[in-house]
Amino acid sequence: MLDEAIEALAVRPAGHYVDCTFGRGGHSAAILERLGPEGRLLAIDRDPAAVQAARDWRDARFTIVHARFSDLDAVLDAHGFGQVDGVLLDLGVSSPQLDDPARGFSFREDGPLDMRMDPGSGAPVRDWLLGASEDEIARVVKDYGEERLAVQIAKAIVARRREAGSAALRTTGELAALVAGVVRRRQGRAQVGKDPATRTFQALRIHVNQELEELALVLEKAVARLARGARLVVISFHSLEDRMVKQFMVREAGRDAPRDPVTGALRPESPPRLRVLQRVRPAAAARPARAGAGRPRPENPRARSALMRVAERI
């Protein structure tokens, strides 16, 4: 969804922009192509490997910062940014993270059960699984993975802990096989469809990285720093993320703001801060753009579930 996101951002040559999820720099590179000599781009990533990849960029308009995007306001202050002309968020895990088994994100390649976006911060997901209660594991898998068999999966994880002790759940392959066994016993091999570990791995990743909490913080901070007419562009890959973004944008557009009981007009003490825009392709304003709508891109199948929402500061 690169082209759609950059078009939605409406880059101005002299504008100041923030790429909150640098990854390997695809969006940042496209923004820099549209910036003039006076423009500036600040990129943020909590993954030190992504930050290291950006160290070789030689562009005076570009700055990379190792930080959580929930620290947006402090990062902007530290680098001399006031109001900005656009903020881009491309949520979820990046392809380089998925492709490196040592990071522990993928259930397709065996590796240590880690899943931290910043390996230098916090504890691996394995540590949490070894210490969490059965109820806690079931809640995370159900709430963040929307997995119907969350209780059964949690029971299997706790049983493995009892059997193997400190040697339990060392690798992604072990966890994936454990989850697959539960799902296939309950649903039958023919009914499983996508990899049976998908939802569980997704839930654990979201939990260990506090992704929804981070998203709630950055949305509020981003809107507070947008200049009038500036754009907020958010690409999500998970229904929980997209629902949070949608509800935030609609709320900031005034849907739930107090109104005059007679005229129905918004009260002056609670003016809306955002205008929800139509997507790049014609559609209802409250509905997201889908990846490659009308233009399939088989070279990036991981983007098939991407949804993009855009709002403008008023």
N, C-alpha and C positions, 0 to 999 in steps of 0.2 A: 504493500500500500504506500510505497514511497512517493510516487507522483501525486497521488490524491492528498497525502498529508502535506506536502510542500505547497501544493496549490491552495489548500485550505488555510495554511499559515499566512498566505498573502504577504510574502517577504518584501519589505521595502529596502532599497539599497542602503540607506543610512540608518536603518533600524537596529535595535538591540534585541537579541533573541536568546532563548535558553532551551537547550536540548537536555532534558532531565534524565535521559536514558541513552547515553552515548553508544553503548554496545561496541560495535566495531566501526562506527562513524558514518554509516550510510546516509542517515538524515542530516548529520552535521555537514558532510561534504556537499550535499545538495543545497543546503542553506547558504554555505559560503560561496557557492557558484553564483548566487543571486544577490549577494551583498556587494556594495561598493566599498571604496576605500574607507569611508567613514563608519561603516557598519561594524558591529561586534557580535560575537557569538560566544556564549559561555556554556560549556557542556559539563554535565555531572554524571558520575557513575560510582556505585558502591563497590564494584568489582575491580580490584587492583590490576587484574590482567587487561581489562578494557582501558583503564587509565594509562597503563604502560604502552598499549598500542597507540595511544594518541600522543605520546611524548615525542614521536618522530615528526609530527606535523609542524611545519614551519610556516606559520601564518600569523602575522601580528594582530589580526582581528580575532584570533581564536584563543580561548583559555579552557583548559580541562581541570576539573577539580574532583578529587576522591572524596566523596561524601554520599550520605543518603539524600534522596531528593526531598525528604521531609525537612531537611535543613536549608531549604531553598532561600529563605529570607536572610539567614546568616551568611550564606555563600555569596549572595548578591551584594550584601553590604561590604563584605570583605574584599570584593573585587571592583568596587566603585560603580555598581549598577544601581540605578534608581528605579524608575518605572521602565518596564520593558514592552516591546512591541509584539511579542509572541512567546508562548511557552508550549513546548511539545513533550508529550509523555507517550512512550511506546512501552506498554506494560508487559510484565511476564518475564520469562527466562529467554536469554538470547541463544542463537544457534551455536556460537562457540562454547557456551556453557553446556548445552546439550551434547555436543559432539566430543567433549573431553570426559572420558569415563572417570578420571580422577576427581572430578567435581561432584560426582554422585547424584546428578540430576536424572540421568537416563536409566530406564529399566531395560533398554535394549542391549546395553554394554555393561559388563560387570565392573564395578568399582567400589570404592569405600562409600559407605552410606552417610554422606555429608549434607549436600543440598544448600549450603550457605552461599549466598551471592557474594559475600565478603568473607573469605576463609579466615581472615584475621580477627573476626568479630563474632562473639557469641559462641554457642556450642553446636556441634553437628546434630543432625536430626536423630542419629542413632542414640546419642546420649539422652535425648528427650524420650525416645521410645523405651529405653531401658529403665527409666525412672517414672514415667507417667502411669497413672492408673488405667484400668481397662475402660472406665467411663470416660476419662479424658481423651483417650485415643479414639474411642467411638465417636465422641462429639466432634473432634477435629475432622475425622474422615467423612462424617455425615455432613457437617456444616460447610466445610470448604471444598469437599470433593463431590458432594451431592450423591454419595454412594449409598445405595439401598441396603447393602450388606455390611454396613459399617460395624454393627455390633458383632457380627460373626468374624469379621477381619480382626477386630480388636481382641476378641477371645483367642484367636489363633496366634496373634503376636505375643500375648501374655503367656500362652501355653509354651511357645518356643523359648521364652525367657526362662521359664521354670525348668525346661528340659536342658538347655545349653548354658544357662548362667551367663557369666561374663563373655562367653564366646558367641553369644547369640547376635544375629542381625549385624554381622560385620560388613556385608556387601549389599549392593543394590540387587544383585542377582538372587540372593537369598530371600530378600523381602519380596521381590517380584514373584518368585516361585511360590512363596507362602500365600500371597494374595490370590494368585491365579488358581491355586488349589481350592481355596474357599469359593471363589466365584464359579469355577467350573463344576464343583460338587453341587452347588445350589441351582445353577442355571442350565447346566449342560453345555458341552463344548460348542454345539451348533448355534447356541443363542448368545454367545459372549460378544461377538462383533469385534470392536477394537480391543486392543490389548487390555486384559482384565486388571492390570495394575495401574492403568492410566489415572483413574480418579483418586486412588489412594496416594500415589506419588505427587499428584497435583496438590492435594490437600496438605500433605506434610510439608511440601515446599512453601506453600502460602503461609503456613503456620510458623515454620522456623525462621522465615524472613520477615514476618509481621507485615505482609504485603498489603493487606486491607487497611491496617492502621496507618501505614505509611501513605497510602493513597488518600485517605481522609485528610491527613495533615497537609499534603502537598496541594490538593485542590484548593483549599482555603487560602493558603499562602500565595499560590499562583495568582488567583483572582485579585488579591490585595495589591499585587505588584504590577498588574497589567495597566498600561496607559489606555486612555480612551481610544476605542477603535482597535485595540490589540486583540489578538486571537488566542484562545486556548484550544489546543488540538490534542485529543486523547484517543489512542488506539489500545483496545483491550482484546484479550483472547479468552476471557472467562466470564460466564454469565454474572457472577457475583461482582466482579469489577465493573462490568458494563452497567449493571443495575445501579451501583453506587454513583457512577459518573452521571448517568441519566438523571437520577433523583437530585443530585447536587446542582446540575445545570438548570433543571426545571425550577427548582426551589429558588436559585439565585436570579432566575428570570421573573420572579414575583408570583409564582403560582400560589404559594402558601402565605404570602405577606398579608398583614392586616389591611382591610379595605373599609372605606366609608360605608356605613350601613345603609345610607340613602342612595348615594350616587354609584357605589360600587368601585369608585376610584381608589387607587393605592394611597395609603396615608403617607404624608410627606416624610415622616420619621423612618420609613422602611422602603426606600426606593429600590427597585431591582438593580442589580449590578451587571447582569449578563443579558444578552439577547441570543437565544438558541438559533443557530443558523441552519439553513438547508444544507444537506450534504452536497458533495461535489456534483453528484448526478441527481437529477430531479427526483425528489422524494419528500415525504412529510418531514417537517422540521424536527420532530421528536424522535424520528427513526434514524438509526445509524447507517453510515455507508459501509458496505461489505467489501471485503478484499476482492479486487479485480472484477467488480460487477460488470458483466457483459464483456469482460476481457480476461479470460482465464490465464493464469501464470503458472504452468506446471513446474517451472524451475524452482518454485518456492512453495511446496505443498504445506509447509508449516503455517503459512499465512492464511490458510483457507478459512479459519474460524475468526479472523480479525474483524473487529467492528470499530468504526471511527465516529466520534462525536466532536462537534465543533461549536464553540460559542464565542461571542464577541463582547468585549467590555463596553459598557455604555455609561 
